[in-house]
Amino acid sequence: MQKIDSLEPTQAIATHFLDISNIEQLVQYLEKLHQQTKVEKHHTALLLNCYIKLRQFDNFIEKIEKYGFESELFDIETAIRECRSSNYLDIALKMASKKNIYQACLQIYIFDKAECGAALEYIRDTIILEEKATYLKEFGLELMRSEPQFTLEVIQNLILLINIVQNLKKQFESRKGIDSLDRLTQEQQKVWKYFNLNNDQLANIYSITFCKPDEFLHIFGGYNSYLERYLRFLIEECKNLPNEMAIFHRYFSYHLERFERKEEVKESEKRIMSLLLDDKNESKYDKNHLLVQFKIYNFTEGIICLLKKLQMREELLNFYITKKDNEEILNLCTEYGEQEQNLWVLALKYFAKPENKATHYIPNILKELSKLESISSFLILDIMKENSNVKFGQMRDFLKQQLQRDYTEIKDNLNVIKENMQQTSETRTEFQQLKTQAQIFSFGKCTACDNALVNPSFHFICGHQYHQNCIQIEDKKRICMRCNLEIQMIQNKQKEVDNSNEQMVNLRSKMLETSSKFDIISKYK
């Protein structure tokens, strides 16, 4: 040792103590070196790490108290790990706190000391705002096992804070942030003070990217009452949250699961229906997604409500049919049968089946069907023939009305044909007269300005006449302004008919020329 003492310390260490087997002698040498005044920083670091390696924590603590827990002279993570393994928890916690190693602090509180309440206080009061959610999500399951109420409280206040920030961004310019707590309401200040936040953090609040409320849902797995409270808190107390649809869907799923397990069925039904019947919530959930869920859990009230909201009346009618709810079938048809006439037809098919034993409803349905002109009598007869229990007397009034309506329609059509034939005859006579007889024009009034007609003037075969200054010229042609629009409509229709005829002629010729007629037809427009 005397020979070593004569060497420069760094050279002595490199020459005689590099082997791990000499670590105890290295400690003795470094301790002796520290009794002298010319010790260097890296010698102290080496001594501290040797203490950790040899698990000589009493000596380590003595030196640490001299140099400070925040000292850079030793490997902090190794020191914390070794202190934890040797049950020097307070020392490990003190080192982790000094260095703001949040994860290590929480692990000591939760796993080593089993003080989940203290861990939550540490998250609430010490961890920086942008990382609170991260550690809540990481350690939330363990915290819920020991402190479910406190954990829920911290998460709820964090969500309120997120909601406040979102509202502030809408009220004030996002780049500048907020300069004072006075800008906040009393309720907002209460949340702010809950986390012991200061004005400096308020100014930088807009630069923080927060998590979404649904990212905490996994924490409440196995704690249904707290999950329900958290979801209800989000829905009732927070507005315009990100990913709000996922929150609503999870809330519905929670109560549907309770409904299936028959746990407080009335309460679950009440919660679900209160949200569905509130029109303000319609944009916050996917109706089609919920409809599928309601069908899976056979939640009748919800299915009916959503089918009405989606205006899926045929499907609603079929749902009533599966439930054999005859009164609701009739009510639905009565309310919407005039707009969706197929509802009455579907209802008749259901009531006409012998196994449904509901033939006494048929006369009323036939009475309603007789008011609908677009429903074919043959369709009704085709439905009714499948039920041998239906008596002809039940059909008599319907058939009489249909025959009377058909007779009236035929009579009206004949009158129209007669009028058209007479008009056609008169038009032909007039046309023949125009071709064969001279047309006499009398000087009356100008059709355009209604003043007395004087020369120069223009007279048209239609009987209208104009001053030279009043007449309209189109494509260098003088036209009758009264009749021109009607003439153009007739000409356009004639062109359409001619084009259609030409296309049909081309189609026939192409089909005669080829064997693959389907290809020709598929290209035809």
KEFI-776759 format. One record per residue (C-alpha): residue number from 1; residue in one letter; x negated, y, z negated. Coordinates in nm, 2 decimals. Each point is the difference from the previous one (the first is absolute). Last residue first. Layout:
BEGIN
(NUM a (X Y Z))
...
// end
This chain:
BEGIN
(525 k (7.82 0.43 7.29))
(524 y (-0.11 -0.30 0.20))
(523 k (-0.33 -0.15 -0.10))
(522 s (0.15 -0.29 -0.19))
(521 i (0.24 -0.07 0.30))
(520 i (-0.29 -0.04 0.25))
(519 d (-0.20 -0.23 -0.24))
(518 f (0.32 -0.21 -0.05))
(517 k (0.04 -0.04 0.38))
(516 s (-0.32 -0.20 0.04))
(515 s (0.09 -0.15 0.34))
(514 t (-0.05 0.32 0.20))
(513 e (0.16 0.17 0.31))
(512 l (0.36 -0.03 -0.10))
(511 m (-0.07 0.15 -0.34))
(510 k (-0.18 0.29 0.17))
(509 s (0.30 0.07 0.23))
(508 r (0.25 -0.01 -0.28))
(507 l (-0.21 0.24 -0.21))
(506 n (-0.04 0.25 0.29))
(505 v (0.38 0.00 0.06))
(504 m (0.06 0.05 -0.37))
(503 q (-0.24 0.29 -0.01))
(502 e (0.16 0.17 0.30))
(501 n (0.34 -0.04 -0.16))
(500 s (-0.12 0.16 -0.32))
(499 n (-0.16 0.28 0.19))
(498 d (0.32 0.07 0.19))
(497 v (0.21 -0.01 -0.31))
(496 e (-0.24 0.24 -0.18))
(495 k (0.01 0.23 0.31))
(494 q (0.38 0.00 0.00))
(493 k (0.00 0.09 -0.37))
(492 n (-0.23 0.29 0.06))
(491 q (0.22 0.12 0.29))
(490 i (0.31 -0.01 -0.22))
(489 m (-0.18 0.19 -0.28))
(488 q (-0.13 0.26 0.25))
(487 i (0.35 0.05 0.14))
(486 e (0.15 0.06 -0.35))
(485 l (-0.27 0.25 -0.07))
(484 n (0.05 0.18 0.33))
(483 c (0.38 0.04 -0.03))
(482 r (0.02 0.33 -0.17))
(481 m (-0.31 0.16 0.14))
(480 c (0.10 -0.08 0.36))
(479 i (-0.32 -0.02 0.19))
(478 r (-0.18 0.22 0.26))
(477 k (-0.30 -0.19 0.13))
(476 k (-0.36 0.13 0.02))
(475 d (-0.10 -0.26 -0.26))
(474 e (0.26 0.14 -0.23))
(473 i (0.19 0.33 0.06))
(472 q (0.26 0.12 -0.24))
(471 i (0.29 0.23 0.12))
(470 c (0.07 0.32 -0.18))
(469 n (-0.16 0.24 0.25))
(468 q (0.18 -0.15 0.30))
(467 h (0.32 0.02 -0.18))
(466 y (0.14 -0.34 -0.10))
(465 q (0.28 -0.26 0.09))
(464 h (0.11 -0.33 -0.16))
(463 g (0.25 -0.22 0.18))
(462 c (-0.21 -0.33 0.00))
(461 i (-0.05 0.06 0.37))
(460 f (-0.22 0.30 -0.08))
(459 h (0.05 0.37 0.10))
(458 f (-0.27 0.26 0.02))
(457 s (0.05 0.38 0.00))
(456 p (-0.13 0.30 0.20))
(455 n (0.26 0.13 -0.03))
(454 v (0.23 0.08 -0.29))
(453 l (0.14 -0.21 -0.28))
(452 a (0.17 0.17 -0.29))
(451 n (-0.19 -0.04 -0.32))
(450 d (-0.02 -0.31 -0.21))
(449 c (-0.38 0.01 -0.03))
(448 a (-0.09 -0.36 0.09))
(447 t (0.32 -0.14 0.16))
(446 c (0.04 0.32 0.21))
(445 k (0.36 0.09 0.03))
(444 g (0.25 -0.06 0.28))
(443 f (-0.06 0.01 0.37))
(442 s (0.17 -0.31 0.14))
(441 f (-0.18 -0.29 0.16))
(440 i (0.18 -0.23 0.24))
(439 q (-0.15 -0.34 0.05))
(438 a (0.06 -0.15 0.35))
(437 q (0.12 -0.36 0.01))
(436 t (-0.16 -0.33 0.09))
(435 k (-0.30 -0.06 -0.23))
(434 l (0.13 0.21 -0.29))
(433 q (0.34 -0.17 0.04))
(432 q (-0.16 -0.34 -0.02))
(431 f (-0.18 0.09 -0.32))
(430 e (0.33 0.13 -0.16))
(429 t (0.17 -0.33 0.10))
(428 r (-0.29 -0.20 -0.14))
(427 t (0.01 0.19 -0.32))
(426 e (0.37 -0.04 -0.04))
(425 s (-0.03 -0.38 0.05))
(424 t (-0.28 -0.02 -0.25))
(423 q (0.20 0.19 -0.25))
(422 q (0.29 -0.24 0.05))
(421 m (-0.23 -0.30 -0.04))
(420 n (-0.15 0.15 -0.31))
(419 e (0.34 0.06 -0.15))
(418 k (0.11 -0.35 0.08))
(417 i (-0.31 -0.15 -0.14))
(416 v (0.04 0.20 -0.32))
(415 n (0.35 -0.11 -0.03))
(414 l (-0.11 -0.36 0.05))
(413 n (-0.26 0.04 -0.27))
(412 d (0.26 0.13 -0.25))
(411 k (0.22 -0.29 0.07))
(410 i (-0.29 -0.25 -0.04))
(409 e (-0.09 0.17 -0.33))
(408 t (0.36 -0.01 -0.13))
(407 y (0.02 -0.37 0.09))
(406 d (-0.33 -0.07 -0.17))
(405 r (0.11 0.19 -0.31))
(404 q (0.33 -0.19 -0.01))
(403 l (-0.18 -0.33 0.05))
(402 q (-0.24 0.08 -0.28))
(401 q (0.28 0.12 -0.23))
(400 k (0.20 -0.32 0.06))
(399 l (-0.31 -0.21 -0.05))
(398 f (-0.07 0.16 -0.34))
(397 d (0.36 -0.03 -0.11))
(396 r (0.01 -0.37 0.08))
(395 m (-0.34 -0.10 -0.14))
(394 q (0.11 -0.08 -0.36))
(393 g (0.31 -0.16 0.14))
(392 f (-0.22 -0.23 0.21))
(391 k (-0.12 -0.17 -0.32))
(390 v (-0.36 -0.01 -0.10))
(389 n (-0.09 -0.34 -0.16))
(388 s (-0.15 -0.14 0.32))
(387 n (-0.28 0.25 -0.03))
(386 e (-0.24 -0.01 0.30))
(385 k (0.27 0.14 0.23))
(384 m (-0.02 0.33 -0.19))
(383 i (-0.34 0.09 0.12))
(382 d (0.08 -0.06 0.37))
(381 l (0.32 0.19 -0.04))
(380 i (-0.18 0.30 -0.14))
(379 l (-0.25 0.00 0.28))
(378 f (0.27 -0.04 0.26))
(377 s (0.18 0.31 -0.14))
(376 s (-0.31 0.21 0.07))
(375 i (-0.10 0.26 -0.25))
(374 s (-0.07 0.34 0.17))
(373 e (0.35 0.14 -0.07))
(372 l (-0.04 -0.03 -0.38))
(371 k (0.34 0.06 -0.17))
(370 s (0.10 -0.37 0.05))
(369 l (-0.31 -0.10 -0.20))
(368 e (0.14 0.18 -0.30))
(367 k (0.33 -0.20 0.02))
(366 l (-0.20 -0.31 0.07))
(365 i (-0.19 0.05 -0.33))
(364 n (0.32 0.05 -0.20))
(363 p (0.15 -0.31 0.15))
(362 i (-0.32 -0.21 -0.07))
(361 y (-0.03 0.07 -0.38))
(360 h (0.25 -0.28 -0.08))
(359 t (-0.23 -0.24 0.18))
(358 a (-0.25 0.00 -0.28))
(357 k (-0.07 -0.37 -0.08))
(356 n (-0.37 0.03 0.08))
(355 e (-0.02 -0.36 0.12))
(354 p (0.26 0.07 0.28))
(353 k (-0.22 0.26 0.18))
(352 a (0.22 0.29 0.12))
(351 f (-0.11 0.22 -0.29))
(350 y (-0.36 0.00 0.10))
(349 k (0.05 0.04 0.38))
(348 l (0.25 0.28 -0.08))
(347 a (-0.26 0.18 -0.22))
(346 l (-0.26 -0.03 0.28))
(345 v (0.25 0.15 0.25))
(344 w (0.09 0.28 -0.24))
(343 l (-0.36 0.09 -0.05))
(342 n (-0.05 0.00 0.38))
(341 q (0.19 0.33 0.02))
(340 e (-0.28 0.20 -0.15))
(339 q (0.13 0.36 0.00))
(338 e (0.37 -0.09 -0.06))
(337 g (-0.10 -0.29 -0.23))
(336 y (-0.20 0.22 -0.24))
(335 e (0.23 0.06 -0.30))
(334 t (0.26 -0.26 0.07))
(333 c (-0.26 -0.26 0.09))
(332 l (-0.19 0.06 -0.32))
(331 n (0.31 -0.01 -0.21))
(330 l (0.11 -0.32 0.16))
(329 i (-0.33 -0.18 -0.06))
(328 e (-0.01 0.15 -0.36))
(327 e (0.34 -0.16 -0.07))
(326 n (-0.10 -0.34 0.15))
(325 d (-0.32 -0.04 -0.21))
(324 k (-0.09 -0.35 0.12))
(323 k (-0.36 0.07 -0.12))
(322 t (-0.14 -0.12 0.34))
(321 i (0.27 0.21 0.16))
(320 y (-0.10 0.31 -0.20))
(319 f (-0.35 -0.05 0.12))
(318 n (0.12 -0.03 0.36))
(317 l (0.19 0.33 -0.04))
(316 l (-0.32 0.16 -0.14))
(315 e (-0.19 -0.13 0.30))
(314 e (0.26 0.14 0.23))
(313 r (-0.01 0.33 -0.19))
(312 m (-0.37 0.06 0.01))
(311 q (0.04 0.37 -0.08))
(310 l (-0.35 0.00 -0.16))
(309 k (0.15 0.17 -0.31))
(308 k (0.29 -0.24 0.00))
(307 l (-0.23 -0.30 0.04))
(306 l (-0.21 0.14 -0.28))
(305 c (0.30 0.02 -0.25))
(304 i (0.13 -0.34 0.09))
(303 i (-0.33 -0.17 -0.05))
(302 g (-0.07 0.19 -0.32))
(301 e (0.34 -0.11 -0.15))
(300 t (-0.06 -0.36 0.10))
(299 f (-0.35 -0.06 -0.14))
(298 n (-0.07 -0.34 0.15))
(297 y (-0.36 0.00 -0.11))
(296 i (-0.13 -0.06 0.35))
(295 k (0.28 0.21 0.15))
(294 f (-0.09 0.29 -0.22))
(293 q (-0.36 -0.03 0.10))
(292 v (0.09 0.00 0.38))
(291 l (0.22 0.31 -0.06))
(290 l (-0.28 0.17 -0.19))
(289 h (-0.24 -0.03 0.30))
(288 n (0.28 0.13 0.23))
(287 k (0.07 0.29 -0.22))
(286 d (-0.36 0.11 -0.03))
(285 y (-0.03 0.21 -0.32))
(284 k (-0.07 0.37 -0.09))
(283 s (0.19 0.16 0.28))
(282 e (0.34 -0.10 -0.15))
(281 n (-0.09 0.12 -0.35))
(280 k (0.18 0.33 0.02))
(279 d (0.32 -0.18 0.10))
(278 d (0.04 -0.15 -0.34))
(277 l (0.21 -0.32 0.04))
(276 l (-0.30 -0.22 0.05))
(275 l (-0.18 0.12 -0.31))
(274 s (0.30 -0.04 -0.23))
(273 m (0.07 -0.33 0.17))
(272 i (-0.33 -0.15 -0.10))
(271 r (0.01 0.12 -0.36))
(270 k (0.36 -0.11 -0.06))
(269 e (-0.06 -0.35 0.15))
(268 s (-0.30 -0.04 -0.23))
(267 e (0.20 0.11 -0.31))
(266 k (0.28 -0.24 0.09))
(265 v (-0.23 -0.29 0.05))
(264 e (-0.18 0.03 -0.33))
(263 e (-0.22 -0.29 0.08))
(262 k (0.18 -0.24 0.24))
(261 r (-0.34 -0.13 0.14))
(260 e (0.11 0.11 0.35))
(259 f (0.11 0.35 -0.13))
(258 r (-0.33 0.04 -0.18))
(257 e (-0.18 -0.08 0.32))
(256 l (0.23 0.25 0.18))
(255 h (-0.08 0.26 -0.27))
(254 y (-0.38 -0.03 0.06))
(253 s (0.04 -0.01 0.38))
(252 f (0.20 0.32 0.00))
(251 y (-0.27 0.18 -0.20))
(250 r (-0.27 -0.15 0.22))
(249 h (0.18 0.14 0.31))
(248 f (0.04 0.34 -0.16))
(247 i (-0.37 0.02 -0.08))
(246 a (-0.11 -0.12 0.35))
(245 m (0.23 0.27 0.15))
(244 e (-0.17 0.27 -0.21))
(243 n (-0.34 -0.05 0.16))
(242 p (-0.11 0.34 -0.11))
(241 l (0.23 0.16 -0.26))
(240 n (0.25 0.26 0.11))
(239 k (0.16 0.04 -0.35))
(238 c (-0.09 -0.15 -0.33))
(237 e (0.23 -0.04 -0.30))
(236 e (0.28 -0.23 0.12))
(235 i (-0.17 -0.23 0.25))
(234 l (-0.35 -0.01 -0.16))
(233 f (0.14 -0.04 -0.35))
(232 r (0.23 -0.27 0.11))
(231 l (-0.29 -0.19 0.15))
(230 y (-0.20 0.04 -0.32))
(229 r (0.29 -0.10 -0.23))
(228 e (0.07 -0.31 0.22))
(227 l (-0.37 -0.10 -0.01))
(226 y (-0.01 0.05 -0.38))
(225 s (0.30 -0.24 -0.04))
(224 n (-0.14 -0.24 0.24))
(223 y (-0.34 -0.05 -0.16))
(222 g (-0.13 -0.31 0.18))
(221 g (-0.16 0.21 0.28))
(220 f (0.00 0.36 -0.12))
(219 i (-0.36 0.08 0.11))
(218 h (0.08 -0.11 0.35))
(217 l (0.23 0.30 0.04))
(216 f (-0.28 0.26 -0.04))
(215 e (-0.07 0.04 0.37))
(214 d (0.37 0.09 0.05))
(213 p (-0.07 0.35 -0.14))
(212 k (-0.25 0.09 0.27))
(211 c (-0.36 0.09 -0.07))
(210 f (-0.13 0.35 -0.03))
(209 t (-0.24 0.18 0.24))
(208 i (-0.16 0.29 -0.20))
(207 s (-0.09 0.32 0.19))
(206 y (0.32 0.17 -0.10))
(205 i (-0.08 -0.02 -0.37))
(204 n (-0.32 0.19 0.02))
(203 a (0.13 0.32 -0.16))
(202 l (0.19 -0.19 -0.26))
(201 q (-0.31 -0.20 -0.09))
(200 d (-0.17 0.33 -0.09))
(199 n (0.30 0.12 -0.19))
(198 n (-0.02 -0.30 -0.24))
(197 l (0.15 -0.34 -0.03))
(196 n (0.07 -0.17 -0.34))
(195 f (0.20 -0.28 0.17))
(194 y (0.32 0.08 -0.19))
(193 k (-0.08 0.37 0.05))
(192 w (0.09 -0.03 0.37))
(191 v (0.32 -0.19 -0.07))
(190 k (0.11 0.27 -0.25))
(189 q (-0.11 0.27 0.24))
(188 q (0.24 -0.14 0.27))
(187 e (0.29 0.00 -0.25))
(186 q (-0.07 0.35 -0.10))
(185 t (-0.02 0.12 0.36))
(184 l (-0.33 0.05 0.17))
(183 r (-0.15 0.32 0.14))
(182 d (-0.11 0.09 -0.35))
(181 l (-0.24 -0.29 0.01))
(180 s (-0.23 0.22 0.21))
(179 d (-0.18 0.02 0.33))
(178 i (0.19 -0.25 0.21))
(177 g (-0.14 -0.14 0.32))
(176 k (-0.16 0.22 0.26))
(175 r (0.02 -0.24 0.30))
(174 s (0.35 -0.13 -0.07))
(173 e (0.17 0.34 0.02))
(172 f (0.27 0.00 -0.26))
(171 q (0.36 -0.14 -0.03))
(170 k (-0.03 -0.32 0.21))
(169 k (-0.34 -0.09 -0.14))
(168 l (0.15 0.06 -0.35))
(167 n (0.27 -0.25 0.06))
(166 q (-0.25 -0.27 0.10))
(165 v (-0.21 0.09 -0.31))
(164 i (0.30 -0.04 -0.23))
(163 n (0.09 -0.34 0.15))
(162 i (-0.36 -0.12 -0.07))
(161 l (0.02 0.13 -0.35))
(160 l (0.34 -0.17 -0.05))
(159 i (-0.16 -0.32 0.12))
(158 l (-0.28 0.04 -0.25))
(157 n (0.25 0.06 -0.27))
(156 q (0.18 -0.32 0.09))
(155 i (-0.32 -0.20 0.01))
(154 v (-0.10 0.12 -0.35))
(153 e (0.34 -0.07 -0.15))
(152 l (0.02 -0.35 0.16))
(151 t (-0.34 -0.09 -0.15))
(150 f (0.11 0.13 -0.35))
(149 q (0.32 -0.21 0.01))
(148 p (-0.18 -0.31 0.13))
(147 e (-0.29 0.02 -0.25))
(146 s (-0.15 -0.35 -0.05))
(145 r (0.10 -0.20 0.31))
(144 m (0.06 0.31 0.20))
(143 l (-0.36 0.11 -0.05))
(142 e (-0.14 -0.33 0.14))
(141 l (0.22 0.03 0.31))
(140 g (-0.09 0.37 0.05))
(139 f (-0.38 -0.05 0.00))
(138 e (-0.07 0.06 0.37))
(137 k (0.31 0.20 0.08))
(136 l (-0.04 0.23 -0.30))
(135 y (-0.37 0.02 0.09))
(134 t (0.07 0.13 0.35))
(133 a (0.28 0.23 -0.11))
(132 k (-0.22 0.19 -0.24))
(131 e (-0.27 0.04 0.26))
(130 e (0.10 0.34 0.16))
(129 l (0.08 0.15 -0.34))
(128 i (-0.33 -0.06 -0.17))
(127 i (-0.01 -0.26 -0.28))
(126 t (0.00 0.15 -0.34))
(125 d (0.35 0.08 -0.14))
(124 r (0.25 -0.24 0.16))
(123 i (-0.24 -0.28 0.10))
(122 y (-0.17 0.02 -0.35))
(121 e (0.34 0.01 -0.17))
(120 l (0.10 -0.31 0.20))
(119 a (-0.32 -0.18 -0.11))
(118 a (0.06 0.10 -0.36))
(117 g (0.34 -0.16 0.02))
(116 c (-0.15 -0.31 0.16))
(115 e (-0.23 -0.05 -0.30))
(114 a (-0.10 -0.37 0.04))
(113 k (-0.36 0.09 -0.10))
(112 d (-0.17 -0.21 0.26))
(111 f (0.25 -0.04 0.28))
(110 i (0.20 0.32 0.00))
(109 y (-0.22 0.26 -0.16))
(108 i (-0.33 -0.14 0.12))
(107 q (0.14 -0.05 0.35))
(106 l (0.14 0.35 0.00))
(105 c (-0.33 0.15 -0.09))
(104 a (-0.18 -0.21 0.26))
(103 q (0.24 0.12 0.27))
(102 y (-0.03 0.36 -0.09))
(101 i (-0.38 0.03 0.01))
(100 n (0.01 0.36 -0.10))
(99 k (-0.37 -0.01 -0.10))
(98 k (0.06 0.12 -0.36))
(97 s (0.30 -0.23 -0.02))
(96 a (-0.18 -0.30 0.12))
(95 m (-0.28 0.05 -0.25))
(94 k (0.24 0.05 -0.28))
(93 l (0.20 -0.30 0.09))
(92 a (-0.31 -0.22 0.01))
(91 i (-0.11 0.13 -0.34))
(90 d (0.35 -0.05 -0.14))
(89 l (0.02 -0.35 0.14))
(88 y (-0.33 -0.14 -0.14))
(87 n (0.16 -0.35 0.04))
(86 s (-0.32 -0.16 0.14))
(85 s (0.16 -0.05 0.34))
(84 r (0.13 0.35 0.00))
(83 c (-0.34 0.15 -0.09))
(82 e (-0.15 -0.20 0.28))
(81 r (0.25 0.12 0.26))
(80 i (-0.03 0.36 -0.12))
(79 a (-0.38 -0.01 0.01))
(78 t (0.00 -0.16 0.35))
(77 e (0.23 0.27 0.13))
(76 i (-0.20 0.28 -0.16))
(75 d (-0.34 -0.10 0.14))
(74 f (-0.24 0.19 -0.23))
(73 l (-0.18 0.33 -0.01))
(72 e (0.28 0.21 0.15))
(71 s (0.12 0.11 -0.34))
(70 e (0.38 0.06 -0.04))
(69 f (-0.01 -0.19 -0.34))
(68 g (-0.26 0.24 -0.13))
(67 y (-0.38 -0.02 -0.05))
(66 k (-0.02 -0.05 -0.37))
(65 e (0.33 -0.18 -0.04))
(64 i (-0.11 -0.22 0.28))
(63 k (-0.32 -0.09 -0.17))
(62 e (0.17 -0.12 -0.32))
(61 i (0.27 -0.17 0.21))
(60 f (-0.26 -0.20 0.19))
(59 n (-0.18 -0.10 -0.32))
(58 d (0.33 -0.13 -0.14))
(57 f (0.09 -0.15 0.33))
(56 q (-0.29 -0.23 0.03))
(55 r (0.16 -0.21 0.27))
(54 l (-0.34 -0.09 0.15))
(53 k (0.10 0.13 0.34))
(52 i (0.17 0.30 -0.15))
(51 y (-0.31 0.08 -0.21))
(50 c (-0.21 -0.04 0.31))
(49 n (0.22 0.24 0.18))
(48 l (-0.05 0.26 -0.27))
(47 l (-0.38 -0.06 0.00))
(46 l (-0.02 0.04 0.38))
(45 a (0.20 0.33 -0.01))
(44 t (-0.23 0.13 -0.27))
(43 h (-0.31 -0.08 0.20))
(42 h (0.17 0.17 0.30))
(41 k (0.03 0.32 -0.19))
(40 e (-0.36 0.03 -0.11))
(39 v (-0.16 -0.05 -0.34))
(38 k (-0.29 0.24 -0.09))
(37 t (0.10 0.06 -0.37))
(36 q (-0.09 -0.34 -0.14))
(35 q (0.25 -0.21 -0.19))
(34 h (0.17 -0.07 0.33))
(33 l (-0.31 -0.18 0.12))
(32 k (0.02 -0.24 -0.30))
(31 e (0.36 -0.07 0.09))
(30 l (-0.11 -0.05 0.36))
(29 y (-0.27 -0.25 -0.10))
(28 q (0.23 -0.19 -0.23))
(27 v (0.27 -0.01 0.27))
(26 l (-0.26 -0.13 0.26))
(25 q (-0.11 -0.27 -0.24))
(24 e (0.37 -0.11 -0.02))
(23 i (0.03 0.01 0.38))
(22 n (-0.32 -0.21 0.06))
(21 s (0.19 -0.30 0.14))
(20 i (0.16 0.22 0.26))
(19 d (-0.34 0.06 0.16))
(18 l (-0.08 0.36 0.08))
(17 f (-0.17 0.06 -0.34))
(16 h (-0.38 -0.02 0.04))
(15 t (-0.11 0.20 0.31))
(14 a (0.30 0.21 0.09))
(13 i (0.07 0.09 -0.36))
(12 a (-0.36 0.09 -0.06))
(11 q (-0.02 0.20 0.32))
(10 t (0.31 0.20 -0.10))
(9 p (-0.14 0.05 -0.35))
(8 e (-0.36 0.12 0.10))
(7 l (-0.23 -0.26 -0.14))
(6 s (-0.18 0.01 -0.34))
(5 d (0.30 -0.13 -0.18))
(4 i (-0.01 -0.31 0.22))
(3 k (-0.35 -0.08 -0.13))
(2 q (0.11 0.05 -0.35))
(1 m (0.30 -0.23 0.06))
// end
